[in-house]
Amino acid sequence: MATSGGAWRTGRRSKVRRLPERGLYDRATIEAVLDEGLVCHVGFCGDEGPVVVPMAYARVGDAVYVHGSPANRTLRATGTGMPVCLVVTLVDGLVFARSGFHHSINYRSVVIYGTAEEVADPSEKRAALDAVVEQIAPGRAAEARGATGEELRATRVVRISIDEASAKIRTGGPKDDPEDIEAGGIWAGHLPLVVTPGVPVPDVDCDERLGVPDYVAHYRRPSGPSPATR
């Protein structure tokens, strides 16, 4: 498995140009966004043009792992050493401005540029699949049955190296024009949004004597420190 090292490189592709004050490049911020997310979007240039696909994932050190069927077109195409772009976005709130022009969304996002390679080593594949389960619910991989040899052969795992990475974050209220603020008469502010778990629903075949695991009953997403207003 990949291991964590120093800061990731920031190059021409990953440099935040639009509103550069919202760009962050430190490893702690980037890792926190990746570790809190549940879905990434993987983009690459296919034979028929650009392709962007949503996928479950897991970050392990300096790499992100994705998986699927051996017939998965995205994994089959990118796993040959193809350069890819991977994006994770967390929506934190809605921003209501006094003008339609300044309405926005509070978010934390990470953009990664790297190289995708198929994982052939069975032990790395198994560890990667366990990591994807842990990304969904920390503690679950220790309880769930691991992949069998047949399941490993029926699963394609691709490792995406984190060659370049950057985060972009927006927080706080609207950025209204002074004349709109002075005019008054329109409510403005922001509405925080959070992931709120519902009540766990046992599978119909689940033994009624089994209690709900703590990591399900008290489910919450991992989160890093609150970012400063940007």
VOGU-3710 file (C-alpha; in Angstrom, 3 decimals, decimal comma):
1> matsggawrt> 0,000/0,000/0,000  1,096/3,576/-0,557  2,464/5,435/2,450  2,231/9,064/3,461  5,223/11,302/2,851  5,896/15,032/2,556  3,706/17,716/1,038  2,212/16,988/-2,349  3,447/18,933/-5,324  1,390/21,877/-6,560
11> grrskvrrlp> 1,853/22,403/-10,283  0,306/24,346/-13,130  -2,742/22,093/-13,270  -3,562/22,071/-9,559  -2,878/25,748/-8,812  -6,091/27,576/-7,844  -6,444/30,591/-10,137  -10,063/31,700/-9,716  -10,308/33,259/-6,208  -6,797/32,077/-5,284
21> erglydrati> -7,297/33,109/-1,641  -9,566/30,057/-1,297  -6,832/27,682/-2,394  -5,075/25,501/0,186  -2,196/23,156/-0,449  -1,224/21,680/2,923  -1,453/17,935/3,365  -3,669/18,090/6,485  -6,432/20,033/4,717  -6,357/17,872/1,598
31> eavldeglvc> -6,356/14,616/3,578  -9,252/15,811/5,781  -11,470/16,461/2,747  -10,552/13,163/1,105  -11,132/11,197/4,305  -14,551/12,771/4,955  -15,876/12,230/1,427  -17,870/9,253/0,223  -17,919/9,739/-3,552  -15,223/10,915/-5,936
41> hvgfcgdegp> -15,480/11,783/-9,625  -12,773/10,358/-11,877  -12,130/12,099/-15,180  -10,040/10,934/-18,117  -9,810/11,279/-21,879  -11,312/8,193/-23,515  -11,312/7,101/-27,141  -14,586/8,925/-27,744  -13,832/12,028/-25,710  -13,840/13,165/-22,065
51> vvvpmayarv> -15,370/10,841/-19,446  -16,257/11,654/-15,807  -17,573/8,878/-13,548  -18,673/8,925/-9,862  -17,101/6,163/-7,759  -16,676/5,026/-4,168  -13,058/5,335/-3,055  -10,560/5,246/-0,221  -7,407/7,255/0,402  -4,414/5,321/1,705
61> gdavyvhgsp> -1,297/7,423/2,125  -0,344/9,042/-1,170  -2,883/7,178/-3,290  -6,616/6,852/-3,835  -8,096/3,425/-4,582  -11,215/2,792/-6,665  -12,751/-0,537/-7,613  -15,419/-2,224/-9,685  -16,184/-5,021/-12,110  -13,385/-6,242/-14,406
71> anrtlratgt> -15,658/-5,085/-17,250  -15,857/-1,532/-15,862  -14,917/0,707/-18,773  -13,371/3,422/-16,613  -11,166/1,045/-14,653  -10,201/-0,943/-17,729  -9,192/2,225/-19,607  -7,395/4,062/-16,831  -5,627/1,109/-15,203  -2,970/1,014/-17,902
81> gmpvclvvtl> -1,011/3,971/-16,512  -3,308/6,698/-17,811  -3,223/10,231/-16,363  -6,479/11,056/-14,595  -8,113/13,851/-12,633  -10,003/12,997/-9,439  -12,326/15,379/-7,567  -14,018/15,146/-4,165  -16,543/17,814/-3,117  -18,249/18,301/0,245
91> vdglvfarsg> -21,263/20,644/0,355  -21,402/22,559/3,654  -24,159/25,075/3,066  -26,244/27,339/0,842  -25,417/31,033/0,548  -28,347/33,447/0,088  -27,241/36,807/-1,223  -29,257/39,950/-1,876  -28,707/39,514/-5,604  -29,013/36,373/-7,692
101> fhhsinyrsv> -25,515/37,013/-9,009  -23,887/36,504/-5,589  -25,764/33,389/-4,491  -23,297/30,600/-3,826  -22,556/27,327/-2,024  -20,190/26,759/0,869  -17,991/23,810/0,053  -14,697/22,010/0,534  -13,201/20,372/-2,536  -10,004/18,635/-3,556
111> viygtaeeva> -8,654/18,207/-7,073  -6,026/15,538/-7,703  -3,940/14,867/-10,785  -2,245/11,502/-10,883  -1,552/8,283/-12,714  -3,931/5,325/-12,553  -2,532/1,795/-12,430  -4,293/-1,517/-11,917  -3,402/-3,348/-8,703  -2,289/-6,906/-9,389
121> dpsekraald> -0,924/-7,948/-5,983  -3,700/-9,854/-4,132  -2,678/-8,569/-0,699  -2,789/-4,946/-1,870  -6,155/-5,556/-3,557  -7,562/-7,050/-0,382  -6,246/-4,170/1,741  -7,634/-1,632/-0,746  -11,106/-3,191/-0,645  -11,022/-3,177/3,161
131> avveqiapgr> -10,027/0,496/3,016  -13,057/1,314/0,842  -15,306/-0,337/3,447  -13,576/1,679/6,168  -14,063/4,883/4,149  -17,814/4,262/4,318  -17,915/3,297/8,010  -14,772/3,197/10,179  -14,760/-0,077/12,114  -16,837/-2,034/9,600
141> aaeargatge> -13,972/-3,851/7,877  -13,006/-5,613/11,110  -16,513/-7,078/11,415  -17,499/-7,765/7,802  -16,233/-10,855/5,965  -13,249/-10,033/3,799  -13,050/-10,766/0,077  -12,588/-14,383/-0,996  -10,117/-15,357/-3,675  -12,961/-15,612/-6,178
151> elratrvvri> -14,235/-12,162/-5,240  -10,746/-10,709/-5,626  -10,514/-12,167/-9,121  -13,951/-10,723/-9,908  -12,927/-7,215/-8,828  -10,693/-4,733/-10,619  -8,834/-2,352/-8,284  -7,060/0,744/-9,572  -4,584/2,846/-7,618  -4,439/6,559/-8,461
161> sideasakir> -1,243/8,218/-7,305  -1,567/11,717/-5,864  1,001/13,508/-7,998  -0,510/17,004/-7,673  -3,249/18,130/-5,315  -5,001/21,257/-4,116  -8,013/22,118/-1,989  -10,481/24,958/-2,473  -12,801/26,077/0,302  -15,623/28,583/0,629
171> tggpkddped> -17,159/29,413/4,006  -19,278/32,152/5,548  -21,983/34,430/4,247  -22,671/36,240/0,982  -20,323/38,720/-0,680  -22,929/41,313/-1,568  -22,355/44,611/-3,348  -22,416/47,647/-1,004  -25,397/49,190/-2,813  -27,480/46,032/-2,290
181> ieaggiwagh> -26,630/45,996/1,420  -27,492/49,666/1,728  -30,808/49,222/-0,100  -31,980/46,633/2,438  -35,318/44,847/2,280  -33,916/41,398/1,305  -32,900/38,678/3,764  -29,345/37,430/3,287  -27,229/34,840/5,045  -26,216/31,218/4,783
191> lplvvtpgvp> -27,848/27,901/5,661  -25,454/25,206/6,945  -26,032/21,683/5,627  -24,808/18,559/7,399  -25,042/14,810/6,852  -27,544/13,575/9,427  -27,932/9,786/9,786  -31,422/8,361/10,046  -32,591/5,407/12,101  -30,753/2,160/11,140
201> vpdvdcderl> -32,986/-0,344/9,313  -31,938/-4,005/9,830  -31,903/-6,305/6,814  -34,938/-8,596/6,624  -32,668/-11,632/7,107  -30,742/-10,130/10,026  -30,828/-12,067/13,297  -33,128/-10,117/15,615  -30,830/-10,886/18,533  -28,010/-8,862/16,977
211> gvpdyvahyr> -27,734/-5,317/18,218  -26,924/-2,405/15,939  -23,123/-1,909/15,884  -21,928/1,216/17,624  -20,352/2,580/14,431  -23,818/2,411/12,820  -25,927/3,519/15,790  -23,650/6,524/16,355  -22,572/7,060/12,767  -20,743/10,245/11,882
221> rpsgpspatr> -18,352/11,305/9,164  -14,743/12,067/10,111  -13,976/15,762/9,916  -10,930/17,961/10,202  -10,625/21,362/11,877  -13,151/24,035/10,825  -11,631/26,157/8,049  -11,315/29,904/8,416  -13,843/32,070/6,576  -12,972/32,295/2,894
//
